[in-house]
Amino acid sequence: MIKKITALLLVTVMALGLVSCAATASETDAASQAGTTAASTAAESTAAASGAEIKIGLYGTITGTNALAGEMMEKGGQLAVKEINDAGGINGRPLKLIVYDDKSSPEGAVKAVTRLVDVDKVIAMVGSNSSPNILASVQITEDAHIIQVGGGTSPAYTNAGYKYLFRGTANGKLPNKACVDAMKTMEAKTVGILSVATEYGKSTVDSFKTLLGSDIEVVAEEVYQSTDTDYTGQVTKILNAKPDAVLIIGMTSELALAVKQFRRSGYEGYIYGPEAMGVPDLLNVAGSSADNVIFGSGAVVPSSVEGASNEVERKMLEHFVAEYGSLPVSDVAYRGYDGVKLIAEALSKSENPDDSEAVRNAFVQINGYPSIAGTYNFTDESGDGLSEARSYIIQGGKHILFADWFQSK
């Protein structure tokens, strides 16, 4: 009997000991978790206080068929980062730009964006100057909840339900509308279209056709491959339809060749096109053939700093020349520049620049922000921040505002 009582007492003591140990372990785990949370919060505070760099990304067509534009985009982005850091960074923290080449292909864009998200852990990024490359990579940034400020103009990637995708230039519909408005002002009733057989070419032609509506009839439509250099057959077919105007859709190098071939075939009328017509290289290649080319654009690189359309552009061009020795050779430099500046604006206004959701919330509050291309307002969360573009005409090798030229006729 005594042995049974003793055994029961031992069991009771052991049970109480286990309960005590469990309680102690639970308290220790809670304390450990609290300590980890406190340490994490402290680490974030220390990072901000110590001026830890904030990493953002940029990817574009730095090599490949559209390398010139991609190179300009990178230079514009790097210049914006330099200006920001020279002015004290983001609330005292330096900005670091990590750049990758998407090699002018959707596959290259996917690789670049995946690396920026998974390896470099950027908080935001400036998207490619190629719209198909943005569309190829957008789901990666959507899934990671990281904002991407695209530099492409295709209407396809905004107003499409993406939460973290925005545009750092004018929606292609805006320059296209400005171009079509100029065509209507010139009282054209028929048009012949030559376009590149790519997704960009198709979407841009569709955009123009919608804008043309029933006011201007398409009497001929031809396409060419991006590898072609001779468009004689297509040009002849279009001119045989005797259109009042000619519309060419393609990349800058292709546009320059097409303009020259239309002129050599005897066409002396007005040639219309997308904002790629505004790239200075078109003037260098097409020469005097480019006179009477009309296009819409968010911004055009002037022939000198003094020709800047606003103060933001003037300062950017001054700094660009000081940094690189010459003016940009493509307005795509503006897209890289404005894209970085917009991200920096969101970072500086964000409740926590290390939290991608907080950065996104700050971005959609941007309203009235002055840039080279115009004044941005992202509060409707459509992804587009600009509501208008300008139209230009080339005269004597110079870009002239169409409205000014028309009034002086």
C-alpha positions as CSV (number, residue, x, y, z in Angstrom):
1,M,0.0,0.0,0.0
2,I,2.8,2.4,0.9
3,K,4.5,1.5,-2.4
4,K,1.4,2.3,-4.4
5,I,1.0,5.7,-2.6
6,T,4.7,6.5,-3.2
7,A,4.3,5.6,-6.9
8,L,1.2,7.8,-7.2
9,L,3.1,10.7,-5.6
10,L,6.0,10.3,-8.0
11,V,3.7,10.3,-11.0
12,T,2.0,13.5,-9.7
13,V,5.3,15.2,-9.2
14,M,6.5,14.3,-12.7
15,A,3.2,15.5,-14.3
16,L,3.5,18.8,-12.5
17,G,7.1,19.1,-13.6
18,L,6.1,18.5,-17.3
19,V,3.4,21.1,-17.0
20,S,5.8,23.6,-15.6
21,C,8.4,22.8,-18.3
22,A,5.7,23.3,-21.0
23,A,4.7,26.6,-19.6
24,T,8.3,27.7,-19.4
25,A,8.8,26.6,-23.0
26,S,5.7,28.4,-24.2
27,E,6.8,31.6,-22.4
28,T,10.3,31.2,-23.9
29,D,8.9,30.8,-27.5
30,A,6.6,33.8,-27.0
31,A,9.5,35.9,-25.8
32,S,11.7,34.6,-28.7
33,Q,9.0,35.6,-31.2
34,A,8.5,39.0,-29.6
35,G,12.3,39.4,-29.7
36,T,12.5,38.4,-33.4
37,T,9.7,40.9,-34.3
38,A,11.4,43.6,-32.3
39,A,14.7,42.8,-33.9
40,S,13.2,42.9,-37.3
41,T,11.5,46.3,-36.7
42,A,14.7,47.5,-35.2
43,A,16.7,46.3,-38.2
44,E,14.3,48.2,-40.5
45,S,14.6,51.3,-38.5
46,T,18.4,50.9,-38.3
47,A,18.5,50.5,-42.1
48,A,16.6,53.7,-42.7
49,A,18.6,55.5,-40.0
50,S,21.9,54.3,-41.4
51,G,21.1,55.4,-44.9
52,A,20.9,51.9,-46.4
53,E,20.5,52.1,-50.2
54,I,17.1,51.5,-51.8
55,K,17.3,49.2,-54.9
56,I,15.1,49.7,-57.9
57,G,15.5,48.1,-61.3
58,L,15.4,49.0,-65.0
59,Y,15.3,46.7,-68.0
60,G,15.2,47.6,-71.7
61,T,16.3,46.8,-75.2
62,I,20.0,47.6,-74.7
63,T,21.0,45.2,-77.4
64,G,19.1,43.7,-80.3
65,T,16.9,45.4,-83.0
66,N,16.0,48.3,-80.8
67,A,19.3,48.9,-79.0
68,L,19.6,52.6,-79.6
69,A,16.3,53.3,-77.8
70,G,17.2,50.9,-75.0
71,E,20.6,52.6,-74.5
72,M,19.0,56.0,-74.2
73,M,16.5,54.7,-71.7
74,E,19.3,53.4,-69.5
75,K,21.1,56.7,-69.7
76,G,18.0,58.6,-68.8
77,G,17.4,56.3,-65.8
78,Q,21.0,56.6,-64.6
79,L,20.9,60.4,-64.9
80,A,17.7,60.6,-62.8
81,V,19.3,58.4,-60.1
82,K,22.4,60.7,-60.1
83,E,20.2,63.8,-59.7
84,I,18.2,62.2,-56.9
85,N,21.3,61.1,-55.0
86,D,23.1,64.4,-55.5
87,A,20.0,66.0,-53.9
88,G,20.2,63.8,-50.8
89,G,18.5,60.6,-52.0
90,I,15.2,59.3,-50.8
91,N,14.8,60.9,-47.3
92,G,18.5,60.6,-46.8
93,R,18.9,57.1,-48.3
94,P,20.7,56.6,-51.7
95,L,18.9,55.1,-54.6
96,K,20.6,52.3,-56.5
97,L,19.6,51.4,-60.1
98,I,20.1,47.8,-61.2
99,V,20.0,47.5,-65.0
100,Y,19.4,44.5,-67.2
101,D,19.2,44.0,-71.0
102,D,16.1,42.3,-72.3
103,K,17.8,41.8,-75.6
104,S,14.8,43.2,-77.5
105,S,12.9,39.9,-76.8
106,P,10.0,38.8,-74.6
107,E,12.1,35.9,-73.4
108,G,14.9,38.2,-72.4
109,A,12.4,40.4,-70.5
110,V,11.2,37.5,-68.5
111,K,14.7,36.6,-67.5
112,A,15.6,40.1,-66.6
113,V,12.5,40.7,-64.5
114,T,12.8,37.4,-62.7
115,R,16.3,38.2,-61.7
116,L,15.3,41.7,-60.5
117,V,12.5,40.3,-58.4
118,D,14.1,37.0,-57.1
119,V,17.8,37.8,-56.9
120,D,18.2,41.6,-56.5
121,K,15.0,42.1,-54.5
122,V,14.2,45.5,-56.0
123,I,11.3,47.5,-54.5
124,A,10.2,48.7,-57.9
125,M,11.3,48.9,-61.5
126,V,11.2,50.8,-64.7
127,G,9.8,48.6,-67.4
128,S,11.1,48.1,-71.0
129,N,10.7,50.5,-73.8
130,S,9.2,47.5,-75.7
131,S,5.5,47.0,-74.9
132,P,5.5,43.2,-75.9
133,N,8.4,42.7,-73.4
134,I,6.4,44.4,-70.7
135,L,3.4,42.2,-71.4
136,A,5.6,39.1,-71.3
137,S,6.9,40.0,-67.8
138,V,4.0,41.7,-66.1
139,Q,2.6,38.6,-64.3
140,I,6.0,38.3,-62.5
141,T,5.7,41.7,-61.0
142,E,2.0,41.3,-60.4
143,D,2.6,38.1,-58.4
144,A,5.5,39.8,-56.5
145,H,3.4,42.9,-55.8
146,I,6.2,45.1,-57.2
147,I,5.3,48.1,-59.3
148,Q,6.6,48.3,-62.9
149,V,6.6,51.7,-64.6
150,G,6.6,50.8,-68.3
151,G,8.4,52.8,-71.0
152,G,6.4,51.3,-73.9
153,T,3.6,53.2,-75.6
154,S,1.2,50.4,-76.7
155,P,-2.3,50.9,-75.3
156,A,-2.5,47.2,-74.5
157,Y,-0.9,47.1,-71.1
158,T,-2.8,49.8,-69.2
159,N,-6.5,49.9,-68.5
160,A,-6.1,46.1,-68.5
161,G,-6.7,45.3,-64.8
162,Y,-3.1,45.2,-63.7
163,K,-2.7,46.5,-60.1
164,Y,1.1,47.1,-60.1
165,L,1.7,48.2,-63.7
166,F,1.9,51.8,-64.7
167,R,3.1,53.9,-67.7
168,G,6.0,56.4,-67.5
169,T,5.2,58.0,-70.9
170,A,2.2,58.8,-73.0
171,N,-0.2,56.0,-73.9
172,G,0.2,55.4,-77.6
173,K,-3.4,56.4,-78.2
174,L,-2.5,60.0,-77.2
175,P,0.2,60.6,-79.8
176,N,-1.8,58.7,-82.3
177,K,-4.9,60.8,-81.6
178,A,-2.7,64.0,-81.9
179,C,-1.5,62.7,-85.3
180,V,-5.0,61.8,-86.6
181,D,-6.3,65.2,-85.4
182,A,-3.6,66.8,-87.5
183,M,-4.6,64.6,-90.5
184,K,-8.2,65.8,-90.1
185,T,-7.0,69.4,-89.8
186,M,-5.2,68.9,-93.1
187,E,-8.6,67.7,-94.5
188,A,-7.4,64.2,-95.6
189,K,-10.2,62.0,-96.7
190,T,-8.3,58.8,-97.6
191,V,-5.1,57.2,-96.4
192,G,-2.8,54.3,-97.3
193,I,-1.1,52.4,-94.5
194,L,2.3,50.6,-94.4
195,S,3.1,48.8,-91.2
196,V,5.5,46.3,-89.7
197,A,4.1,42.8,-89.2
198,T,4.6,42.6,-85.5
199,E,2.3,42.8,-82.5
200,Y,3.4,46.4,-82.1
201,G,2.5,47.1,-85.7
202,K,-0.9,45.4,-85.5
203,S,-1.9,47.1,-82.2
204,T,-0.8,50.5,-83.4
205,V,-2.7,50.2,-86.8
206,D,-5.8,49.1,-84.8
207,S,-5.4,52.2,-82.6
208,F,-5.1,54.5,-85.7
209,K,-8.1,52.9,-87.4
210,T,-10.3,53.4,-84.4
211,L,-9.3,57.1,-84.3
212,L,-9.8,57.5,-88.1
213,G,-13.3,56.3,-87.7
214,S,-15.6,57.0,-90.6
215,D,-13.9,60.4,-91.3
216,I,-10.9,59.0,-93.2
217,E,-11.1,55.9,-95.4
218,V,-8.3,53.4,-95.6
219,V,-7.9,52.8,-99.3
220,A,-4.8,50.6,-99.1
221,E,-3.0,48.6,-96.4
222,E,0.3,46.8,-96.7
223,V,2.7,45.2,-94.3
224,Y,6.5,44.4,-94.2
225,Q,8.6,42.1,-92.1
226,S,11.0,43.7,-89.6
227,T,13.9,42.2,-91.4
228,D,13.0,43.7,-94.7
229,T,14.8,46.7,-96.2
230,D,13.0,47.1,-99.5
231,Y,9.4,48.1,-99.4
232,T,9.1,49.0,-103.1
233,G,6.3,46.6,-103.9
234,Q,4.2,47.7,-100.9
235,V,4.8,51.4,-101.6
236,T,3.8,51.0,-105.3
237,K,0.5,49.4,-104.3
238,I,-0.3,52.1,-101.8
239,L,0.4,54.9,-104.2
240,N,-1.6,53.2,-107.0
241,A,-4.7,53.7,-104.6
242,K,-4.0,57.5,-104.8
243,P,-4.5,58.3,-101.0
244,D,-4.6,61.8,-99.7
245,A,-2.2,60.8,-97.0
246,V,0.3,58.0,-96.1
247,L,0.5,56.5,-92.7
248,I,3.7,54.4,-91.8
249,I,3.9,52.3,-88.6
250,G,7.2,50.8,-87.5
251,M,10.5,51.3,-85.6
252,T,12.6,54.4,-86.3
253,S,15.1,52.8,-88.6
254,E,12.3,51.2,-90.6
255,L,10.3,54.5,-90.8
256,A,13.3,56.4,-92.1
257,L,13.8,53.8,-94.9
258,A,10.0,53.8,-95.8
259,V,9.9,57.6,-95.9
260,K,12.8,57.7,-98.3
261,Q,11.2,55.0,-100.5
262,F,7.9,56.9,-100.7
263,R,9.7,60.0,-101.8
264,R,11.8,58.2,-104.4
265,S,8.6,56.7,-105.8
266,G,7.3,60.3,-106.4
267,Y,5.1,60.8,-103.4
268,E,5.3,64.5,-102.4
269,G,2.4,64.6,-99.9
270,Y,2.2,64.5,-96.2
271,I,3.4,61.4,-94.4
272,Y,2.0,60.6,-90.9
273,G,3.3,58.2,-88.2
274,P,3.7,57.3,-84.6
275,E,5.9,59.1,-82.1
276,A,8.9,57.1,-83.3
277,M,9.0,59.6,-86.1
278,G,10.3,62.1,-83.6
279,V,13.6,60.3,-83.0
280,P,16.5,62.5,-84.2
281,D,18.0,59.5,-86.0
282,L,15.1,59.6,-88.5
283,L,16.3,63.0,-89.6
284,N,19.8,61.8,-90.0
285,V,18.8,58.8,-92.2
286,A,15.9,60.3,-94.1
287,G,17.4,63.8,-94.6
288,S,15.3,66.2,-96.6
289,S,12.8,63.3,-97.4
290,A,11.5,63.8,-93.8
291,D,10.1,67.2,-94.6
292,N,6.3,67.2,-94.3
293,V,6.3,64.2,-91.9
294,I,3.6,64.7,-89.2
295,F,3.4,62.7,-86.0
296,G,2.2,62.9,-82.4
297,S,4.5,62.6,-79.4
298,G,4.6,63.2,-75.6
299,A,7.9,64.9,-76.1
300,V,10.6,65.4,-78.8
301,V,14.3,65.9,-78.3
302,P,15.0,69.4,-79.6
303,S,18.1,70.4,-81.6
304,S,19.4,72.4,-78.6
305,V,18.8,72.7,-74.9
306,E,17.2,76.1,-75.6
307,G,14.5,74.4,-77.6
308,A,13.2,72.5,-74.6
309,S,9.4,72.6,-74.2
310,N,9.4,73.1,-70.4
311,E,11.7,73.7,-67.4
312,V,11.9,70.1,-66.4
313,E,13.1,69.1,-69.9
314,R,15.6,72.0,-70.0
315,K,17.2,71.0,-66.8
316,M,17.3,67.3,-67.8
317,L,19.0,68.2,-71.1
318,E,21.6,70.4,-69.4
319,H,22.5,67.6,-67.1
320,F,22.4,65.0,-69.9
321,V,24.9,67.0,-72.0
322,A,27.1,67.5,-68.9
323,E,27.0,63.8,-68.1
324,Y,27.2,62.2,-71.6
325,G,28.6,65.0,-73.8
326,S,25.7,65.4,-76.2
327,L,21.9,65.6,-76.4
328,P,19.9,62.3,-76.3
329,V,19.5,60.7,-79.7
330,S,16.0,59.4,-78.8
331,D,13.1,60.7,-76.7
332,V,13.2,57.2,-75.0
333,A,15.8,58.8,-72.7
334,Y,12.9,60.8,-71.3
335,R,11.0,57.6,-70.5
336,G,13.8,56.2,-68.4
337,Y,14.3,59.5,-66.7
338,D,10.6,60.1,-65.9
339,G,10.1,56.5,-64.9
340,V,12.8,56.7,-62.2
341,K,11.6,60.1,-61.1
342,L,8.0,58.8,-60.6
343,I,9.2,55.9,-58.6
344,A,11.4,58.2,-56.5
345,E,8.3,60.4,-55.9
346,A,6.4,57.4,-54.6
347,L,9.3,56.2,-52.4
348,S,9.7,59.6,-50.8
349,K,6.0,59.9,-50.0
350,S,5.6,56.2,-49.0
351,E,4.9,55.3,-45.3
352,N,7.6,52.6,-45.7
353,P,9.9,52.7,-48.8
354,D,11.0,49.1,-48.0
355,D,7.4,47.8,-48.3
356,S,6.2,47.3,-51.9
357,E,2.5,47.7,-51.0
358,A,3.2,51.0,-49.3
359,V,5.1,52.2,-52.4
360,R,2.3,51.1,-54.7
361,N,-0.2,53.0,-52.5
362,A,1.9,56.1,-52.6
363,F,2.2,55.8,-56.4
364,V,-1.5,55.9,-57.0
365,Q,-1.7,59.1,-55.0
366,I,0.7,60.9,-57.4
367,N,-1.3,63.9,-58.8
368,G,0.0,67.0,-60.5
369,Y,3.6,65.8,-60.8
370,P,5.4,67.8,-63.5
371,S,7.6,65.9,-66.0
372,I,9.1,66.3,-69.4
373,A,6.1,64.7,-71.2
374,G,3.4,66.5,-69.1
375,T,1.8,66.5,-65.7
376,Y,1.1,63.1,-64.3
377,N,-2.0,62.0,-62.4
378,F,-2.3,58.3,-61.4
379,T,-5.2,58.6,-59.0
380,D,-7.7,56.8,-61.3
381,E,-5.5,53.7,-61.0
382,S,-5.9,52.9,-64.8
383,G,-2.1,52.8,-65.1
384,D,-1.9,55.9,-67.4
385,G,-0.8,59.2,-65.9
386,L,-1.0,61.5,-68.9
387,S,-4.1,62.7,-70.7
388,E,-2.8,64.4,-73.8
389,A,0.1,64.6,-76.3
390,R,1.4,67.1,-78.9
391,S,1.6,66.9,-82.7
392,Y,4.7,68.0,-84.7
393,I,5.7,68.5,-88.3
394,I,9.2,68.3,-89.7
395,Q,10.3,71.3,-91.7
396,G,13.8,72.1,-92.8
397,G,15.2,69.3,-90.7
398,K,13.5,70.6,-87.5
399,H,10.6,69.5,-85.4
400,I,8.0,72.2,-85.2
401,L,4.7,72.2,-83.2
402,F,2.0,71.4,-85.8
403,A,-0.4,74.0,-84.3
404,D,2.2,76.8,-84.7
405,W,3.1,75.7,-88.2
406,F,-0.6,75.4,-89.3
407,Q,-1.4,78.9,-88.0
408,S,1.5,80.4,-89.9
409,K,0.5,78.8,-93.2
